[in-house]
């Protein structure tokens, strides 16, 4: 299952070198300044990472979800914010290539593949997170347009994106409620806080996951053509299922990010344990530290195998909600645990900004919450297991 092709090995090696030479030396500086890593993002564009799964006919690399997960793991070993810049973009591109009309594919995918056009993905609202069916953003049909009103939250790339994939209610009387929801591809001006019908307030302040912006997006009488419905008019009312399919992909992504972060924490712990001496020998020689290293490494390997299995199933098109839920749940809990253990191994230095483990410790909780909380993941897992 983990045997890679030569192409995959080459790509993973390229990303690993990029992370070691260009990302790890500067990631904590960007994090502490909460500064968008423009130069690193440009390098990612040059490597074709924004189009990694976009078909070659639309200018992408045409690689599969399994390969994408490998890339995200390596990027996250350097800094999960870089994988965040790509993830929502990837999810939107996948939705367009999976559910979009041919016109939508030709209009958006070539520019998305180069990174010229970057996308946000917006489903969450102030009072609707895990309970997606509780969203209240409305899209009302008026002639050849829809008029959108509502407030979205936690939109990664919300300011810099030139388009946003959003979920809105088009039929508030539908039963069940999800049948009245529609996905829209919204064009917006990148980097502009206010344009007619759309306001992007200031960046939300966060514990970690810095450098990449997370924003609100407020729609107030925003006009978008009927042609912006993902999949065309025939797809009105199908947005919930389209978004949920993308969230399943997102859970594979989050699991890969967790494995990458945890791997970095382990690597930093091993490096420090071999360098730091107490009682006349490196702390790596103390059994207490060895036990921690053994537990960290074993859990990371288990998390990686769960993640790769979920990615493999998603690549084949098989149902993978159980595997994606398990991977996301276990890998993110492991990342949080390993980040804390890394801080313990570093002792007082782990609490200092001079060492990167404090950044890993702050970043890890995001993964527990993103793409559905781990409490929701457990309900998904239990429901599937109980189906027999």
Secondary structure, DSSP 4 states (H G I P E B T S, - for coil): --PPPHHHHHHHHHHHHHIIIIITTTHHHHHHHT---HHHHHHHHHTTGGGSSS-GGGTS----HHHHHHHHHHHHHH-HHHHHHHHHHHHHHHHHHHH--HHHIIIIIHHHHHTSS-EEEE--BTTBSS-GGG---EEEEETTEEEEEEEEEEEETTTT-SEEEEEEES-TT-SSGGGGEEEEEEE--TT-SEETTEE--SPPP-SS--SS-EEEEEEEEEEEEGGGBTT-GGGTT-HHHHHHHHHHHHHHHHHHHHHHHHHHHHHHHHHHHHH-EETTEEGGGSHHHHHHHHHHHHHHHHHHHHHHHHHHHHHHT---HHHHHHHHHHHHHHHHHHHHHHHHHHGGGGGSTTSTHHHHHHHHHHHHHTTS-HHHHHHHHHHHHHT-
